[in-house]
Amino acid sequence: MLGAAWGVEEVTLRLYPERELPVEVERRYGGWLERRVAGEPAHHLTGTCPFWGREFEISPAVLVPRPETELVVETALELPLPNNARILDVGTGSGCIALTLAAERPGWRVSAVDRSSAALEIARRNSNRLGAAVALYRGDLATAVAPPWDLIVANLPYVPKDVLARLPLEVRHDPVAALDGGSDGLDLVRSLLSDLRRLLRPCGGAILEIGEGQADAVAEIASMAGLAVARRVRDVGGVDRVIVLQPR
Ligand SMILES: C[S@@+](CC[C@H](N)C(=O)[O-])C[C@H]1O[C@@H](n2cnc3c(N)ncnc32)[C@H](O)[C@@H]1O
């Protein structure tokens, strides 16, 4: 945080500990510390967050990218997709998943959608900042964009409504629209899955980030929607965090 307040790399602070702190930096840093103590996440203060080795701009309009979401990227990069695959990121927020995939696989044609225009503005800024081309659309789930897709990735809101009020103070700084998954947390996942067979190529697939304890319920919803579970991927805490689905 001190490095960000000063506009220098953390390593510079360590290499030159004798450098005197300019007054305006001390003032900014002091203000940030007070807000941090009051529970505001550090990434909201600095306005940036690292994801898959790149720095993303964030704002209160988007979910702060989480380390576990890198599992979605990792899983996608392992798939044997064509060089010019059509990829759709549903609920893109800061654009962290879509832009990372576009940057890592320049041949892939990546599109991303979100219902929030404020979130899309941040995704657009990140696209310019990182020089990664992603077509951005505003819409409800995948209804605004034309199929078929080789791969759909999504980290949709999956927190059950009654859990929202009990979330840690820091998480409550994320937009409710990025967290609220309805009564059992799976309202949006259910809607997307019911449309996946129409959206995907017959040999395509979908990668979803899900909440702790939701994997079996998502597998059941998938089965009713004519989809098969190809893989479940655990996070470092041993939780089934990512699920890979294919048309049956
Ligand atoms: C959990 S956040 C994920 C953001 C980003 N993909 C990430 O992994 O950090 C979910 C995102 O879905 C968006 N969203 C919620 N409901 C939506 C809907 N019906 N259609 C499209 N996007 C939606 C929210 O605005 C939010 O940006």
The ligand as a Gaussian input file, in Angstrom:
#p B3LYP/6-31G(d) Opt

LIG

0 1
 C      -18.817000     -12.885000      -9.157000
 S      -18.678000     -11.500000     -10.267000
 C      -17.375000     -12.110000     -11.310000
 C      -16.562000     -11.047000     -11.954000
 C      -15.325000     -11.570000     -12.696000
 N      -15.694000     -12.500000     -13.753000
 C      -14.388000     -12.263000     -11.737000
 O      -14.271000     -13.500000     -11.799000
 O      -13.768000     -11.577000     -10.904000
 C      -20.155000     -11.739000     -11.216000
 C      -20.416000     -10.731000     -12.316000
 O      -21.626000     -11.133000     -12.982000
 C      -22.387000      -9.985000     -13.312000
 N      -23.796000     -10.396000     -13.438000
 C      -24.688000     -10.632000     -12.452000
 N      -25.868000     -11.012000     -12.971000
 C      -25.707000     -11.032000     -14.322000
 C      -26.567000     -11.357000     -15.408000
 N      -27.837000     -11.753000     -15.212000
 N      -26.068000     -11.257000     -16.662000
 C      -24.794000     -10.860000     -16.880000
 N      -23.929000     -10.549000     -15.889000
 C      -24.380000     -10.639000     -14.626000
 C      -22.113000      -9.007000     -12.175000
 O      -22.370000      -7.674000     -12.588000
 C      -20.644000      -9.295000     -11.877000
 O      -19.808000      -8.431000     -12.606000

